[in-house]
Amino acid sequence: LCAGKLVRITAQSGLNVRSGPGTGYDVVKTLAYGGAYTIVDEQDGWGLLKAYADRRNGWVYLAYTVEVK
């Protein structure tokens, strides 16, 4: 688990949040383009959102984000 990094959503149509780190997991929410979120863990190109860290059920595909410095 990392301390956290801030990423901004770059997918024009929004980015799905999935219940696990992969496209086989259910979509639990969609984040709007341009939103900034904290990632607290990474696995195989997927990032765990801080808001879902306790239950580890909110992952986004990091290819559609850019890190905010």
HTML snippet that shows the backbone in 3Dmol.js (N, CA, C, O; Angstrom):
<script src="https://3Dmol.org/build/3Dmol-min.js"></script>
<div id="view" style="width:600px;height:400px;position:relative"></div>
<script>
const pdb = `
ATOM      1  N   LEU A   1       0.863  -1.198   0.000  1.00  0.00           N
ATOM      2  CA  LEU A   1       0.000   0.000   0.000  1.00  0.00           C
ATOM      3  C   LEU A   1       0.891   1.236   0.000  1.00  0.00           C
ATOM      4  O   LEU A   1       1.762   1.380   0.857  1.00  0.00           O
ATOM      5  N   CYS A   2       0.670   2.120  -0.956  1.00  0.00           N
ATOM      6  CA  CYS A   2       1.469   3.341  -0.999  1.00  0.00           C
ATOM      7  C   CYS A   2       0.719   4.469  -0.282  1.00  0.00           C
ATOM      8  O   CYS A   2      -0.480   4.368  -0.020  1.00  0.00           O
ATOM      9  N   ALA A   3       1.439   5.524   0.023  1.00  0.00           N
ATOM     10  CA  ALA A   3       0.864   6.654   0.758  1.00  0.00           C
ATOM     11  C   ALA A   3      -0.248   7.324  -0.034  1.00  0.00           C
ATOM     12  O   ALA A   3      -1.157   7.925   0.540  1.00  0.00           O
ATOM     13  N   GLY A   4      -0.170   7.218  -1.336  1.00  0.00           N
ATOM     14  CA  GLY A   4      -1.205   7.807  -2.175  1.00  0.00           C
ATOM     15  C   GLY A   4      -0.635   8.755  -3.200  1.00  0.00           C
ATOM     16  O   GLY A   4       0.292   9.516  -2.921  1.00  0.00           O
ATOM     17  N   LYS A   5      -1.201   8.700  -4.398  1.00  0.00           N
ATOM     18  CA  LYS A   5      -0.828   9.654  -5.436  1.00  0.00           C
ATOM     19  C   LYS A   5      -2.102  10.167  -6.064  1.00  0.00           C
ATOM     20  O   LYS A   5      -3.099   9.452  -6.157  1.00  0.00           O
ATOM     21  N   LEU A   6      -2.059  11.407  -6.493  1.00  0.00           N
ATOM     22  CA  LEU A   6      -3.224  12.049  -7.073  1.00  0.00           C
ATOM     23  C   LEU A   6      -3.208  11.841  -8.580  1.00  0.00           C
ATOM     24  O   LEU A   6      -2.202  12.106  -9.239  1.00  0.00           O
ATOM     25  N   VAL A   7      -4.324  11.366  -9.126  1.00  0.00           N
ATOM     26  CA  VAL A   7      -4.444  11.193 -10.571  1.00  0.00           C
ATOM     27  C   VAL A   7      -5.682  11.921 -11.073  1.00  0.00           C
ATOM     28  O   VAL A   7      -6.668  12.079 -10.352  1.00  0.00           O
ATOM     29  N   ARG A   8      -5.606  12.366 -12.340  1.00  0.00           N
ATOM     30  CA  ARG A   8      -6.736  13.025 -12.984  1.00  0.00           C
ATOM     31  C   ARG A   8      -7.260  12.109 -14.094  1.00  0.00           C
ATOM     32  O   ARG A   8      -6.483  11.488 -14.819  1.00  0.00           O
ATOM     33  N   ILE A   9      -8.595  12.036 -14.215  1.00  0.00           N
ATOM     34  CA  ILE A   9      -9.231  11.183 -15.211  1.00  0.00           C
ATOM     35  C   ILE A   9      -9.077  11.809 -16.601  1.00  0.00           C
ATOM     36  O   ILE A   9      -9.435  12.969 -16.806  1.00  0.00           O
ATOM     37  N   THR A  10      -8.537  11.028 -17.564  1.00  0.00           N
ATOM     38  CA  THR A  10      -8.338  11.536 -18.920  1.00  0.00           C
ATOM     39  C   THR A  10      -9.293  10.915 -19.932  1.00  0.00           C
ATOM     40  O   THR A  10      -9.302  11.324 -21.093  1.00  0.00           O
ATOM     41  N   ALA A  11     -10.095   9.938 -19.520  1.00  0.00           N
ATOM     42  CA  ALA A  11     -11.063   9.307 -20.424  1.00  0.00           C
ATOM     43  C   ALA A  11     -12.223  10.277 -20.664  1.00  0.00           C
ATOM     44  O   ALA A  11     -12.944  10.637 -19.733  1.00  0.00           O
ATOM     45  N   GLN A  12     -12.394  10.696 -21.927  1.00  0.00           N
ATOM     46  CA  GLN A  12     -13.420  11.694 -22.262  1.00  0.00           C
ATOM     47  C   GLN A  12     -14.821  11.273 -21.836  1.00  0.00           C
ATOM     48  O   GLN A  12     -15.620  12.103 -21.402  1.00  0.00           O
ATOM     49  N   SER A  13     -15.111   9.990 -21.960  1.00  0.00           N
ATOM     50  CA  SER A  13     -16.462   9.514 -21.646  1.00  0.00           C
ATOM     51  C   SER A  13     -16.622   9.137 -20.180  1.00  0.00           C
ATOM     52  O   SER A  13     -17.672   8.646 -19.768  1.00  0.00           O
ATOM     53  N   GLY A  14     -15.562   9.372 -19.386  1.00  0.00           N
ATOM     54  CA  GLY A  14     -15.596   8.985 -17.981  1.00  0.00           C
ATOM     55  C   GLY A  14     -14.883   7.660 -17.791  1.00  0.00           C
ATOM     56  O   GLY A  14     -14.594   6.958 -18.760  1.00  0.00           O
ATOM     57  N   LEU A  15     -14.603   7.321 -16.555  1.00  0.00           N
ATOM     58  CA  LEU A  15     -13.835   6.118 -16.239  1.00  0.00           C
ATOM     59  C   LEU A  15     -14.608   5.252 -15.254  1.00  0.00           C
ATOM     60  O   LEU A  15     -15.030   5.716 -14.195  1.00  0.00           O
ATOM     61  N   ASN A  16     -14.786   3.987 -15.621  1.00  0.00           N
ATOM     62  CA  ASN A  16     -15.507   3.066 -14.741  1.00  0.00           C
ATOM     63  C   ASN A  16     -14.677   2.707 -13.520  1.00  0.00           C
ATOM     64  O   ASN A  16     -13.470   2.479 -13.607  1.00  0.00           O
ATOM     65  N   VAL A  17     -15.354   2.661 -12.379  1.00  0.00           N
ATOM     66  CA  VAL A  17     -14.754   2.146 -11.148  1.00  0.00           C
ATOM     67  C   VAL A  17     -15.268   0.719 -11.031  1.00  0.00           C
ATOM     68  O   VAL A  17     -16.475   0.482 -11.091  1.00  0.00           O
ATOM     69  N   ARG A  18     -14.353  -0.234 -10.864  1.00  0.00           N
ATOM     70  CA  ARG A  18     -14.747  -1.646 -10.786  1.00  0.00           C
ATOM     71  C   ARG A  18     -14.473  -2.211  -9.401  1.00  0.00           C
ATOM     72  O   ARG A  18     -13.640  -1.696  -8.655  1.00  0.00           O
ATOM     73  N   SER A  19     -15.190  -3.280  -9.073  1.00  0.00           N
ATOM     74  CA  SER A  19     -15.091  -3.855  -7.731  1.00  0.00           C
ATOM     75  C   SER A  19     -13.783  -4.618  -7.512  1.00  0.00           C
ATOM     76  O   SER A  19     -13.486  -5.024  -6.389  1.00  0.00           O
ATOM     77  N   GLY A  20     -13.007  -4.815  -8.566  1.00  0.00           N
ATOM     78  CA  GLY A  20     -11.702  -5.469  -8.467  1.00  0.00           C
ATOM     79  C   GLY A  20     -10.811  -4.992  -9.592  1.00  0.00           C
ATOM     80  O   GLY A  20     -11.278  -4.302 -10.498  1.00  0.00           O
ATOM     81  N   PRO A  21      -9.516  -5.350  -9.552  1.00  0.00           N
ATOM     82  CA  PRO A  21      -8.555  -4.867 -10.542  1.00  0.00           C
ATOM     83  C   PRO A  21      -8.596  -5.632 -11.861  1.00  0.00           C
ATOM     84  O   PRO A  21      -7.673  -6.386 -12.169  1.00  0.00           O
ATOM     85  N   GLY A  22      -9.655  -5.443 -12.637  1.00  0.00           N
ATOM     86  CA  GLY A  22      -9.779  -6.099 -13.932  1.00  0.00           C
ATOM     87  C   GLY A  22     -11.144  -5.859 -14.539  1.00  0.00           C
ATOM     88  O   GLY A  22     -12.095  -5.519 -13.835  1.00  0.00           O
ATOM     89  N   THR A  23     -11.241  -6.038 -15.865  1.00  0.00           N
ATOM     90  CA  THR A  23     -12.508  -5.764 -16.551  1.00  0.00           C
ATOM     91  C   THR A  23     -13.568  -6.827 -16.267  1.00  0.00           C
ATOM     92  O   THR A  23     -14.735  -6.634 -16.607  1.00  0.00           O
ATOM     93  N   GLY A  24     -13.186  -7.936 -15.653  1.00  0.00           N
ATOM     94  CA  GLY A  24     -14.154  -8.964 -15.299  1.00  0.00           C
ATOM     95  C   GLY A  24     -14.976  -8.637 -14.067  1.00  0.00           C
ATOM     96  O   GLY A  24     -15.938  -9.339 -13.755  1.00  0.00           O
ATOM     97  N   TYR A  25     -14.606  -7.581 -13.371  1.00  0.00           N
ATOM     98  CA  TYR A  25     -15.324  -7.181 -12.159  1.00  0.00           C
ATOM     99  C   TYR A  25     -16.455  -6.219 -12.486  1.00  0.00           C
ATOM    100  O   TYR A  25     -16.425  -5.534 -13.508  1.00  0.00           O
ATOM    101  N   ASP A  26     -17.455  -6.174 -11.610  1.00  0.00           N
ATOM    102  CA  ASP A  26     -18.607  -5.293 -11.815  1.00  0.00           C
ATOM    103  C   ASP A  26     -18.212  -3.825 -11.766  1.00  0.00           C
ATOM    104  O   ASP A  26     -17.303  -3.428 -11.036  1.00  0.00           O
ATOM    105  N   VAL A  27     -18.932  -3.017 -12.576  1.00  0.00           N
ATOM    106  CA  VAL A  27     -18.778  -1.559 -12.522  1.00  0.00           C
ATOM    107  C   VAL A  27     -19.618  -1.065 -11.349  1.00  0.00           C
ATOM    108  O   VAL A  27     -20.817  -1.338 -11.282  1.00  0.00           O
ATOM    109  N   VAL A  28     -18.985  -0.334 -10.421  1.00  0.00           N
ATOM    110  CA  VAL A  28     -19.717   0.173  -9.259  1.00  0.00           C
ATOM    111  C   VAL A  28     -20.050   1.658  -9.374  1.00  0.00           C
ATOM    112  O   VAL A  28     -20.899   2.174  -8.647  1.00  0.00           O
ATOM    113  N   LYS A  29     -19.369   2.340 -10.300  1.00  0.00           N
ATOM    114  CA  LYS A  29     -19.544   3.782 -10.441  1.00  0.00           C
ATOM    115  C   LYS A  29     -18.791   4.225 -11.682  1.00  0.00           C
ATOM    116  O   LYS A  29     -17.932   3.492 -12.172  1.00  0.00           O
ATOM    117  N   THR A  30     -19.094   5.413 -12.203  1.00  0.00           N
ATOM    118  CA  THR A  30     -18.307   6.003 -13.287  1.00  0.00           C
ATOM    119  C   THR A  30     -17.865   7.391 -12.845  1.00  0.00           C
ATOM    120  O   THR A  30     -18.673   8.198 -12.387  1.00  0.00           O
ATOM    121  N   LEU A  31     -16.568   7.655 -12.991  1.00  0.00           N
ATOM    122  CA  LEU A  31     -16.005   8.959 -12.607  1.00  0.00           C
ATOM    123  C   LEU A  31     -15.933   9.857 -13.832  1.00  0.00           C
ATOM    124  O   LEU A  31     -15.578   9.407 -14.921  1.00  0.00           O
ATOM    125  N   ALA A  32     -16.268  11.120 -13.652  1.00  0.00           N
ATOM    126  CA  ALA A  32     -16.297  12.068 -14.760  1.00  0.00           C
ATOM    127  C   ALA A  32     -14.901  12.466 -15.228  1.00  0.00           C
ATOM    128  O   ALA A  32     -13.943  12.469 -14.455  1.00  0.00           O
ATOM    129  N   TYR A  33     -14.810  12.803 -16.521  1.00  0.00           N
ATOM    130  CA  TYR A  33     -13.572  13.315 -17.108  1.00  0.00           C
ATOM    131  C   TYR A  33     -13.078  14.531 -16.320  1.00  0.00           C
ATOM    132  O   TYR A  33     -13.866  15.408 -15.963  1.00  0.00           O
ATOM    133  N   GLY A  34     -11.776  14.577 -16.052  1.00  0.00           N
ATOM    134  CA  GLY A  34     -11.177  15.739 -15.400  1.00  0.00           C
ATOM    135  C   GLY A  34     -11.136  15.681 -13.888  1.00  0.00           C
ATOM    136  O   GLY A  34     -10.456  16.490 -13.256  1.00  0.00           O
ATOM    137  N   GLY A  35     -11.861  14.726 -13.290  1.00  0.00           N
ATOM    138  CA  GLY A  35     -11.872  14.612 -11.835  1.00  0.00           C
ATOM    139  C   GLY A  35     -10.527  14.127 -11.312  1.00  0.00           C
ATOM    140  O   GLY A  35      -9.811  13.404 -12.004  1.00  0.00           O
ATOM    141  N   ALA A  36     -10.183  14.525 -10.090  1.00  0.00           N
ATOM    142  CA  ALA A  36      -8.917  14.107  -9.483  1.00  0.00           C
ATOM    143  C   ALA A  36      -9.199  13.223  -8.270  1.00  0.00           C
ATOM    144  O   ALA A  36     -10.053  13.532  -7.438  1.00  0.00           O
ATOM    145  N   TYR A  37      -8.460  12.119  -8.191  1.00  0.00           N
ATOM    146  CA  TYR A  37      -8.694  11.126  -7.149  1.00  0.00           C
ATOM    147  C   TYR A  37      -7.374  10.583  -6.621  1.00  0.00           C
ATOM    148  O   TYR A  37      -6.368  10.586  -7.331  1.00  0.00           O
ATOM    149  N   THR A  38      -7.379  10.118  -5.376  1.00  0.00           N
ATOM    150  CA  THR A  38      -6.179   9.559  -4.765  1.00  0.00           C
ATOM    151  C   THR A  38      -6.160   8.047  -4.923  1.00  0.00           C
ATOM    152  O   THR A  38      -7.131   7.358  -4.611  1.00  0.00           O
ATOM    153  N   ILE A  39      -5.026   7.545  -5.416  1.00  0.00           N
ATOM    154  CA  ILE A  39      -4.794   6.106  -5.584  1.00  0.00           C
ATOM    155  C   ILE A  39      -3.891   5.650  -4.443  1.00  0.00           C
ATOM    156  O   ILE A  39      -2.836   6.241  -4.211  1.00  0.00           O
ATOM    157  N   VAL A  40      -4.302   4.599  -3.727  1.00  0.00           N
ATOM    158  CA  VAL A  40      -3.522   4.139  -2.568  1.00  0.00           C
ATOM    159  C   VAL A  40      -2.863   2.779  -2.765  1.00  0.00           C
ATOM    160  O   VAL A  40      -2.078   2.344  -1.923  1.00  0.00           O
ATOM    161  N   ASP A  41      -3.175   2.106  -3.867  1.00  0.00           N
ATOM    162  CA  ASP A  41      -2.519   0.831  -4.155  1.00  0.00           C
ATOM    163  C   ASP A  41      -2.613   0.597  -5.652  1.00  0.00           C
ATOM    164  O   ASP A  41      -3.507   1.122  -6.315  1.00  0.00           O
ATOM    165  N   GLU A  42      -1.678  -0.201  -6.187  1.00  0.00           N
ATOM    166  CA  GLU A  42      -1.688  -0.508  -7.617  1.00  0.00           C
ATOM    167  C   GLU A  42      -1.498  -2.001  -7.820  1.00  0.00           C
ATOM    168  O   GLU A  42      -0.785  -2.668  -7.071  1.00  0.00           O
ATOM    169  N   GLN A  43      -2.158  -2.507  -8.858  1.00  0.00           N
ATOM    170  CA  GLN A  43      -2.048  -3.924  -9.179  1.00  0.00           C
ATOM    171  C   GLN A  43      -2.300  -4.107 -10.671  1.00  0.00           C
ATOM    172  O   GLN A  43      -3.392  -3.820 -11.162  1.00  0.00           O
ATOM    173  N   ASP A  44      -1.293  -4.582 -11.384  1.00  0.00           N
ATOM    174  CA  ASP A  44      -1.417  -4.894 -12.814  1.00  0.00           C
ATOM    175  C   ASP A  44      -2.013  -3.758 -13.642  1.00  0.00           C
ATOM    176  O   ASP A  44      -2.857  -4.002 -14.505  1.00  0.00           O
ATOM    177  N   GLY A  45      -1.590  -2.538 -13.395  1.00  0.00           N
ATOM    178  CA  GLY A  45      -2.086  -1.405 -14.178  1.00  0.00           C
ATOM    179  C   GLY A  45      -3.373  -0.791 -13.676  1.00  0.00           C
ATOM    180  O   GLY A  45      -3.894   0.151 -14.273  1.00  0.00           O
ATOM    181  N   TRP A  46      -3.892  -1.329 -12.566  1.00  0.00           N
ATOM    182  CA  TRP A  46      -5.117  -0.804 -11.966  1.00  0.00           C
ATOM    183  C   TRP A  46      -4.764  -0.082 -10.670  1.00  0.00           C
ATOM    184  O   TRP A  46      -3.796  -0.444 -10.000  1.00  0.00           O
ATOM    185  N   GLY A  47      -5.545   0.938 -10.315  1.00  0.00           N
ATOM    186  CA  GLY A  47      -5.306   1.684  -9.089  1.00  0.00           C
ATOM    187  C   GLY A  47      -6.506   1.621  -8.167  1.00  0.00           C
ATOM    188  O   GLY A  47      -7.650   1.733  -8.608  1.00  0.00           O
ATOM    189  N   LEU A  48      -6.233   1.441  -6.876  1.00  0.00           N
ATOM    190  CA  LEU A  48      -7.293   1.406  -5.859  1.00  0.00           C
ATOM    191  C   LEU A  48      -7.564   2.815  -5.359  1.00  0.00           C
ATOM    192  O   LEU A  48      -6.651   3.505  -4.904  1.00  0.00           O
ATOM    193  N   LEU A  49      -8.814   3.242  -5.443  1.00  0.00           N
ATOM    194  CA  LEU A  49      -9.192   4.578  -4.980  1.00  0.00           C
ATOM    195  C   LEU A  49      -9.211   4.637  -3.457  1.00  0.00           C
ATOM    196  O   LEU A  49      -9.646   3.699  -2.789  1.00  0.00           O
ATOM    197  N   LYS A  50      -8.734   5.750  -2.928  1.00  0.00           N
ATOM    198  CA  LYS A  50      -8.660   5.932  -1.473  1.00  0.00           C
ATOM    199  C   LYS A  50     -10.017   5.743  -0.801  1.00  0.00           C
ATOM    200  O   LYS A  50     -10.095   5.147   0.273  1.00  0.00           O
ATOM    201  N   ALA A  51     -11.071   6.236  -1.411  1.00  0.00           N
ATOM    202  CA  ALA A  51     -12.412   6.144  -0.820  1.00  0.00           C
ATOM    203  C   ALA A  51     -12.875   4.690  -0.651  1.00  0.00           C
ATOM    204  O   ALA A  51     -13.775   4.405   0.139  1.00  0.00           O
ATOM    205  N   TYR A  52     -12.250   3.778  -1.400  1.00  0.00           N
ATOM    206  CA  TYR A  52     -12.643   2.361  -1.353  1.00  0.00           C
ATOM    207  C   TYR A  52     -11.572   1.499  -0.691  1.00  0.00           C
ATOM    208  O   TYR A  52     -11.646   0.271  -0.751  1.00  0.00           O
ATOM    209  N   ALA A  53     -10.590   2.117  -0.067  1.00  0.00           N
ATOM    210  CA  ALA A  53      -9.430   1.390   0.450  1.00  0.00           C
ATOM    211  C   ALA A  53      -9.777   0.343   1.509  1.00  0.00           C
ATOM    212  O   ALA A  53      -9.189  -0.739   1.519  1.00  0.00           O
ATOM    213  N   ASP A  54     -10.714   0.647   2.390  1.00  0.00           N
ATOM    214  CA  ASP A  54     -11.056  -0.280   3.469  1.00  0.00           C
ATOM    215  C   ASP A  54     -11.565  -1.619   2.943  1.00  0.00           C
ATOM    216  O   ASP A  54     -11.135  -2.679   3.399  1.00  0.00           O
ATOM    217  N   ARG A  55     -12.479  -1.562   1.987  1.00  0.00           N
ATOM    218  CA  ARG A  55     -13.059  -2.801   1.459  1.00  0.00           C
ATOM    219  C   ARG A  55     -12.375  -3.255   0.171  1.00  0.00           C
ATOM    220  O   ARG A  55     -12.666  -4.337  -0.337  1.00  0.00           O
ATOM    221  N   ARG A  56     -11.459  -2.426  -0.363  1.00  0.00           N
ATOM    222  CA  ARG A  56     -10.683  -2.740  -1.574  1.00  0.00           C
ATOM    223  C   ARG A  56     -11.590  -3.106  -2.755  1.00  0.00           C
ATOM    224  O   ARG A  56     -11.317  -4.051  -3.496  1.00  0.00           O
ATOM    225  N   ASN A  57     -12.670  -2.340  -2.912  1.00  0.00           N
ATOM    226  CA  ASN A  57     -13.638  -2.661  -3.963  1.00  0.00           C
ATOM    227  C   ASN A  57     -13.897  -1.495  -4.917  1.00  0.00           C
ATOM    228  O   ASN A  57     -15.003  -1.352  -5.438  1.00  0.00           O
ATOM    229  N   GLY A  58     -12.885  -0.667  -5.145  1.00  0.00           N
ATOM    230  CA  GLY A  58     -13.026   0.450  -6.083  1.00  0.00           C
ATOM    231  C   GLY A  58     -11.738   0.679  -6.856  1.00  0.00           C
ATOM    232  O   GLY A  58     -10.832   1.357  -6.372  1.00  0.00           O
ATOM    233  N   TRP A  59     -11.653   0.113  -8.063  1.00  0.00           N
ATOM    234  CA  TRP A  59     -10.437   0.150  -8.869  1.00  0.00           C
ATOM    235  C   TRP A  59     -10.684   0.843 -10.201  1.00  0.00           C
ATOM    236  O   TRP A  59     -11.752   0.699 -10.796  1.00  0.00           O
ATOM    237  N   VAL A  60      -9.678   1.606 -10.672  1.00  0.00           N
ATOM    238  CA  VAL A  60      -9.747   2.245 -11.988  1.00  0.00           C
ATOM    239  C   VAL A  60      -8.526   1.832 -12.803  1.00  0.00           C
ATOM    240  O   VAL A  60      -7.465   1.539 -12.252  1.00  0.00           O
ATOM    241  N   TYR A  61      -8.694   1.814 -14.126  1.00  0.00           N
ATOM    242  CA  TYR A  61      -7.593   1.460 -15.018  1.00  0.00           C
ATOM    243  C   TYR A  61      -6.720   2.702 -15.216  1.00  0.00           C
ATOM    244  O   TYR A  61      -7.176   3.714 -15.748  1.00  0.00           O
ATOM    245  N   LEU A  62      -5.466   2.610 -14.782  1.00  0.00           N
ATOM    246  CA  LEU A  62      -4.596   3.789 -14.723  1.00  0.00           C
ATOM    247  C   LEU A  62      -4.156   4.311 -16.098  1.00  0.00           C
ATOM    248  O   LEU A  62      -3.629   5.420 -16.188  1.00  0.00           O
ATOM    249  N   ALA A  63      -4.362   3.536 -17.160  1.00  0.00           N
ATOM    250  CA  ALA A  63      -4.025   4.006 -18.511  1.00  0.00           C
ATOM    251  C   ALA A  63      -4.872   5.217 -18.893  1.00  0.00           C
ATOM    252  O   ALA A  63      -4.491   5.994 -19.769  1.00  0.00           O
ATOM    253  N   TYR A  64      -6.025   5.379 -18.235  1.00  0.00           N
ATOM    254  CA  TYR A  64      -6.928   6.490 -18.539  1.00  0.00           C
ATOM    255  C   TYR A  64      -6.852   7.596 -17.490  1.00  0.00           C
ATOM    256  O   TYR A  64      -7.804   8.345 -17.271  1.00  0.00           O
ATOM    257  N   THR A  65      -5.683   7.672 -16.850  1.00  0.00           N
ATOM    258  CA  THR A  65      -5.445   8.741 -15.871  1.00  0.00           C
ATOM    259  C   THR A  65      -4.072   9.330 -16.118  1.00  0.00           C
ATOM    260  O   THR A  65      -3.260   8.742 -16.833  1.00  0.00           O
ATOM    261  N   VAL A  66      -3.807  10.483 -15.534  1.00  0.00           N
ATOM    262  CA  VAL A  66      -2.484  11.097 -15.555  1.00  0.00           C
ATOM    263  C   VAL A  66      -2.183  11.547 -14.123  1.00  0.00           C
ATOM    264  O   VAL A  66      -3.047  12.095 -13.438  1.00  0.00           O
ATOM    265  N   GLU A  67      -0.960  11.310 -13.689  1.00  0.00           N
ATOM    266  CA  GLU A  67      -0.600  11.699 -12.325  1.00  0.00           C
ATOM    267  C   GLU A  67      -0.486  13.208 -12.213  1.00  0.00           C
ATOM    268  O   GLU A  67       0.101  13.859 -13.077  1.00  0.00           O
ATOM    269  N   VAL A  68      -1.049  13.766 -11.146  1.00  0.00           N
ATOM    270  CA  VAL A  68      -0.983  15.195 -10.875  1.00  0.00           C
ATOM    271  C   VAL A  68       0.223  15.441  -9.990  1.00  0.00           C
ATOM    272  O   VAL A  68       0.329  14.866  -8.907  1.00  0.00           O
ATOM    273  N   LYS A  69       1.124  16.283 -10.439  1.00  0.00           N
ATOM    274  CA  LYS A  69       2.363  16.555  -9.671  1.00  0.00           C
ATOM    275  C   LYS A  69       2.137  17.697  -8.690  1.00  0.00           C
ATOM    276  O   LYS A  69       3.053  18.073  -7.958  1.00  0.00           O
TER     277      LYS A  69
END
`;
const viewer = $3Dmol.createViewer("view");
viewer.addModel(pdb, "pdb");
viewer.setStyle({}, {cartoon: {color: "spectrum"}});
viewer.zoomTo();
viewer.render();
</script>
